[in-house]
Amino acid sequence: MNQRLRAAVVGAGYWGPNLARNLHASPDWELATICDLDPARAQRVADRLGGVSITQDLDQVLADPSIDAVAIATPARTHHPIVLAALRAGKHVMVEKPLADDRNNGLEMVREAQQRGLVLMADHTYCYTPAVLKIRELIQEGMLGDILFVDSVRINLGLIQPDVDVFWDLAPHDLSILDFVLPGGLDAATVAAHGADPLRTGKSCVGYLNLPLAGGAMAHINVNWLSPTKIRQMVIGGTRRTLVWDDLNPQQRLSVYDRGVDLALQSKGSADSTASNVSYRLGDTWAPALQETEALGSVVTELADSIREGREARTSGTSGLRVLSVLEAASASLRCSGAPSPIAATEITEPTLAGATA
C-alpha cells in the first residue's frame, strides 16, 4: 500500500503544469510523463521539474502498463474522447472542470468508469481548500442550522474564453462547492440563468444563476468577466448562524455570524394562523482557524487514496455530472430568455470500486 503510483499528465497548457508539479512533489505519486501536442511546451514544464520525460503520443502513454492514472488538463471539448480512451486502457482518470462539454458525454464517461471499476475524479480543486473543507464540516455539524440561502460572487477582469461563456468558465467552481458542502449535494430541480454580452463577443460575459434548493432555500451565483475588481465571496445563511467565505482575505477567510432573523409563529387560534413575530438576533462573530495548504496537493492525495481504497473520490465523476447538468440547463434557460429550465436528474449510484491498486 506504500508503493508509489505512477501518473501521466495530458495537457501542458494553463492547468497541466500545476498538476504535474503537485504529482511530482507528492509522496504518493511518481510523475511518469507529460503528454502534449506541443513538445516544446511539455519540455518547459518537464525542465522545471528536473527532467521528466515527455511525449506527443497519447496512445503510447495509454499502452504503458506501468502507468496507473492519467490527469487530463485539456480543453473541455476534448475530455470525452481522451477520458474514454484512458478508461478503456485500464487507467484511473482525473479530469479538470468541467467534466465534459455536454451532459451525454459526461454520462457516458461516468458509466464507463463504473463498469470498469475505475476511479473517475473531477478536479474540483476548490473543494479541497482548507476553507471549503471547514465549511463542509461546520454545515455537517449543524453549526449553521437548516440552510436558508446561498449568495455567491465570482467576478474579475478577464480572461474572456474563446470557446465557452462565463457560466461554463466560472460557475463550475461555485456549483462544485455547493455540491460538496450542502446536505444532499446540489439538489435543485430547475435553474434560471440571465446573461449579458455588452461587448458583443457572441457569448455571455456577465451572468446570474438562480437555483431553488430542496427545503425552500435559494442559491444565487453571480459570475462576471468584466469587473475591474476581483471578488470571490460566498455567504451561506442558516437558521442558527450565517457564514461568510472571503477567499481573497488570507487573514480571515471564514467568518461565522451568530446573527439573523428569528420567527416565532403565533398561536393557531389567532386570526391569521400564518402570522409571525419577527425578532433579530445579534450575537458574536468568530473566525475558525485554518491551516494554509495548497488544495491541489490534497487533490492528488485524494486520487491516490481513492485508487488504493477502491472507492469513489470525494469529487467523483458523478459530482462532476451534477455540475454539468446544471450548466446544460442554464444554457437552455439562456436560450429561453431566463425562463427556469429543468435540471436532468443524475440517477447514478456510486458503488464501491472493484479492487484496489497497491
N, C-alpha and C positions, 0 to 999 in steps of 0.2 A: 504493500500500500504506500510505501515511502518512495517508490521508484518515480522518477520524473516522467511526466507525459511529454509527448512531442507534438508541436503545433506548427502549422504554416499560416502565414498572414497573406491574404489575397487582396491586393489593392494597397498601393503605397502613396496615395494622394493625401487628402486632408487628415483623415482619421487613422489610416493604417499605421503611420509612424508611432502614434500613441499606443496602439495595440501591440505593435512589435516591441516597443520599449518596455511595456509592463510585462509582457510574456517573457522577455529576455531577463528581466530582473527578478521574476518570481521563482521561489524555490520549488514550486510545483511543476514548472514547465521548462522544457528546452525548446528554444526557437529554432526550428529545423531549416526554414527557408522563407524568403519573401518573394511573392509572385506578383509581377506587374507587367503589363504590355509594354511599358516604357522601362527598359533595363537601366537607363541612367538614373531615373527616379528611384528605382528599387535599390540601386547601388549606393546612392546617397544615404538612404536610411540604413542600409547594412553597414556602411562605413562608420556611422555614428555609434553603432552597437559592437564594433570590434571585428567586423568582417564576417557576418552571417552570409550564408550562401543565398544566391538569387536565381530566379528563373523567369522566363516568359511563358512557360509551358504548364498550364493548369493540369492537363492530362498527366504529365509527369508527376506532379505533386500528388494527385489523387491515386496514382498507381503505386506510390511508395507505401509499403505495408507498415513501415515504422512510424508513420505519422498518424497520431490518434485523432487530432481535431484540426479543423480549419476555421480561422477567424476571418470573416468576409467584410471588407470595408470598400465596397464598390458602389456605384450609383444604384438607386433602388430598382430601376428598371432591369438591372442585371441579376438581382438577388435570386429570382426564381430559378433560372437555368443553372446557376452556379451552386446554389444550395441543393437542388435535386441531384446534380451530378455528384456532389460530395457525399450526400447521404447514401446514394446508390453504390458509392465506392466504400461504404462502411465507415465513414468518418463522422464523428460528432461535429456539430456546427454551432458557431456563434456568429450572428449577423447583426450589423448595426441597424439602427432605426431608419425608416420604418421597415417592418418585416419584409414587405413586398410592395409592388406598385399597384396591386389591387387585391381584393379580398379572396377571390377564387384562387389566385396563385398562392396566397398565404395559406389558405385552407389545404391545398394540395401538399405544400411543404410540411405542415404540421402532421397531416395524416401519414406522409411518407416516413417521417421520423418515428412516429409511434409504431407503425407497422414493423419497422426495422429495429425497434428497441434502442434508438439512439437519442442523444441529447440534442435538441434544437433550442438554443438560447437566444433570446433577444437582448441585444446590448443596450438596455435601458439604463445607462450609466448613472443618471441622477438617483435612481432607486438605491444605489449603494453608497451615496454620500452619508456622512455621519448625521447630517441634519434630517434627511428623509428617513433614515433608519430610526432616529429618535421620534419623529412624528408618528411613524407607524406604531412604535412601542407605546407612546402616550395614548393614542386612539384605542389600541387593543386593551390597555389597562383601564379604559373608561374615564381617563382624566378629563376629556372634553365633554363627555356625555353623549347623547344622540346628536349626530351631525345635522345641522340646520342649513348651512350654506358653505360653498367654497367660492372664493373670488381669486382668480389667478391672473397675473400680468407678466407678460414676457415680451418686452419691447426693446428695440435698439435700432441703430442706423446700419442697414445692410446686413448681410450681403443678399442682394436680390438674386435668387436662384434661377438658372436658365430653364429648368425642367419641371419645377413644382411651384405651387403658390405658397403663401405664408402659412397657411394651415398645415400643409404637409411638411413644411420645413420646421416650424417651431412648435406647433401644438402637440406632436408626439411626446415631447418631454413632459408636458403638464398632464396629458392623458395617461401616460405610463405611471406617473407619480400617483395620480388618483386611483388607478387600478391597484397599485401596490399598497397604499395606506388605508383606503376605505374598507370598512367591513363589507364583505361580499364583492369587493373589487369594483370595477367600472360597470355598475349595474344601472344602465339607462336604456329606455325603450326608444327614445327619439332624440334628435338633436336639431337645433335651428342654427344656421350659420348665416352671418351677414358679412360681406366683404366689400372692399372698395379698391379701385385701381386708379388713383388720381394721377399717376404718372403715365398711364396708358401703356403699360408693359404687356398687356394681354393676360394678366393674372392678378389675383387679389394680393395687394401689398399690405393691407390693413384688414384685420378680421376679428370677429367676435363669435364665440360659440356659447350657446345656452343648452345645458343638459339637465332636464328634470331627473333627479335621482330617486332611488327607492326610498320610501318613507316620507316623501314630501320635500326633501332637500333640493336645493338648486345649485348647480355648478356653472360658473361663468368664467370664460377664458378669453383674454384679450391678447392677441399677437400682432406684431407690427414691425415692419422693416424700416420705417421712415422716421422713427423717433430720434431726435438729437441726443436724448438721454437714454441710458440703459437701465432698465428696471427688471429685476427678477424677484417677484414677490408673490406669496400665496397666503391668503387668510382663510382659515378653517374655523367656522363658528359652530359651537355646540351648545347644548342645553346647560352645561355646567361651566365651561370655560371656552375662550377663544384663543387660537394660536396664530401667530404671525411669523412667517418664514421670510427673511430678507437675505437672499443668497449673496448679495453684494456687500454685506456688512459682516466682515470676519470677526469683529469684536463681539457681536451679538446676533448671530444668525437666527436664533429662535427666541421668541418672547411668548409667554403664556399669560393671558389676562383673565383674572377672576372677575370679569365684568360682563354684563349682559342684561337681558330683559327676562323677567320672571312673570309668568301669567298665572294668576290664581282664579280658577273658574268660580263663578257664583253658584249658589245652591240651585238645584234643579227646579225648585219651586218659584224661582224668580220669574219675572215677566218675560225676560229674554234668557233662555237657558244657555245660549251661546255667548252671552256677555262675559267679559273677563276684567279683572282688576290688574292693571299693569304696574309693575314696580321695576326699578332699575337697580341692579346690583353693582356696586363699586368696591371691588376688593383689591387684593395685591396683584402685582405683576412680578414674574420671575423669569429668569433665563437659564434653561438647562445647560449644563457644561457639555461641550462637545470636543472630542479628540479629533484634531485635524489630520486626516489621512486622504490619500489620493483614491478617489472612488474606483478608478479603472483597475487599480491593484486588487480591490475587493471583487471586481467583476471576474478577473481571470482566476482568482481563488475559488469563486463560486462555480465557475465552469469546471475546474478540476474536481471539486468536491462532488458535484452532481454526477460526473462521469464515474468516479470511484465508488460512490454510494449507490449507483444505479437508480437515480431518481430524477424527476424533472427539476430544472433550475428554478430559482425563485422568480426570475423573469423569463418564463418559459415561452415557447413558440405560441402557446395558447394565449398568454398575456399579450404578446405582440399582435395576435389575430384580433383580440378585443379592441385594441387601439386602432388597428387597421379598419375594423368595421365602423368605428365612429368616424374616421376620416372619410371613408367612402360615403357614408350617409351625409356628412357635412357637404361634400361635393354635390350630392343630389339636392340638398337644401339650397345651395347657392344657385343651382340651375332653376329653382322654383322661387326665386326672389326671397329667400329666407323662410319659407314655409317649413314647419317641422317635418323631418324625414325619418322614417323608421330605421332603427339600427338592427341589422341582421343578428339574430341570436347566435352565440358561439356554443353550440351543443357538442362539445368535445370533452370527454373525460381525460384526466391526466393520470394514466396508470403508472405503476412502478415499472421502471425500465427493466428489460431482461438482461440481467448480468451486470457486472461492474468491471471496469478496466483497472488492472493493478498499476 
